[in-house]
Every structure is written in structure tokens, then in C-alpha cells.
Amino acid sequence: MADSGRVPPLLRLCRGCRQFVRLDEADCPFCGGDLDLLQADYEQRVTDMRQALTELREALARARAAEGEA
């Protein structure tokens, strides 16, 4: 248990191995990955997934509309 009144250090998540590392680290001490590049890749994948979800929702809405017209 943390000492009373002690503020824990701020950490960031390595998107390569999912370990928490110190903010001042450039490379993950666990997997050796470049933390900034791994984060940028993660953010791009999330953006791509959100775009795919939007397109799927639009396609489903069009399919429902087409069924209603038939």
C-alpha cells in the first residue's frame, strides 16, 4: 500500500507490451519499443477503427432504408 500523503509517479502505457513506464523514457525498458512511435501507431489504428465503424453504421442504415422501401 502506498504511504499516506505520497503522490505516485506519473506513468505512461507502452502500446507495445502494455507495461507502464516513466514519462521520461523514450524507449520502453521492457520491450525496447519507441514509445512515441508505438503511441502514434496505436492512435492511427483507433482512428481507422472508428472510421470503419462509421462506414459500417452508414451501410447498415442504407440497408435498413432499402428494406423499408421494398
C-alpha positions as CSV (number, residue, x, y, z in Angstrom):
1,M,0.0,0.0,0.0
2,A,1.2,3.5,-0.8
3,D,2.5,5.7,2.0
4,S,-0.2,8.1,3.2
5,G,0.3,11.5,1.5
6,R,2.7,10.2,-1.1
7,V,1.9,11.1,-4.7
8,P,2.6,8.2,-7.0
9,P,4.7,8.9,-10.1
10,L,3.0,9.7,-13.4
11,L,3.4,6.8,-15.9
12,R,2.5,6.1,-19.5
13,L,1.4,2.9,-21.1
14,C,3.7,1.2,-23.6
15,R,1.5,0.3,-26.5
16,G,3.9,-2.4,-27.5
17,C,3.9,-4.6,-24.3
18,R,1.3,-2.8,-22.2
19,Q,3.6,-2.1,-19.3
20,F,3.6,1.2,-17.5
21,V,6.8,3.2,-17.9
22,R,8.1,6.5,-16.6
23,L,7.2,9.7,-18.6
24,D,10.8,10.5,-19.2
25,E,11.5,7.2,-21.0
26,A,11.9,7.4,-24.8
27,D,12.1,3.6,-25.3
28,C,10.3,1.0,-23.3
29,P,12.7,-0.6,-20.8
30,F,10.6,-3.9,-21.1
31,C,10.2,-4.4,-24.8
32,G,12.6,-1.8,-26.3
33,G,9.9,-0.2,-28.4
34,D,10.0,3.5,-29.3
35,L,7.2,4.8,-27.1
36,D,6.2,7.8,-29.3
37,L,6.1,5.6,-32.5
38,L,4.1,2.9,-30.7
39,Q,1.6,5.6,-29.4
40,A,1.3,7.1,-32.9
41,D,0.6,3.7,-34.4
42,Y,-2.0,3.0,-31.7
43,E,-3.8,6.3,-32.3
44,Q,-3.8,5.7,-36.1
45,R,-5.3,2.2,-35.6
46,V,-8.0,3.7,-33.3
47,T,-8.8,6.3,-35.9
48,D,-9.0,3.6,-38.6
49,M,-11.3,1.5,-36.4
50,R,-13.6,4.5,-35.7
51,Q,-13.8,5.3,-39.5
52,A,-14.6,1.6,-40.2
53,L,-17.4,1.7,-37.6
54,T,-18.8,4.9,-39.1
55,E,-18.9,3.3,-42.5
56,L,-20.5,0.1,-41.2
57,R,-23.2,2.1,-39.4
58,E,-23.9,4.1,-42.6
59,A,-24.1,0.8,-44.7
60,L,-26.5,-0.7,-42.1
61,A,-28.7,2.4,-42.2
62,R,-28.8,2.2,-46.0
63,A,-29.7,-1.5,-45.9
64,R,-32.5,-0.8,-43.4
65,A,-33.8,2.0,-45.6
66,A,-33.7,-0.2,-48.7
67,E,-35.6,-2.9,-46.8
68,G,-38.3,-0.4,-45.8
69,E,-38.7,0.7,-49.4
70,A,-39.2,-2.9,-50.7
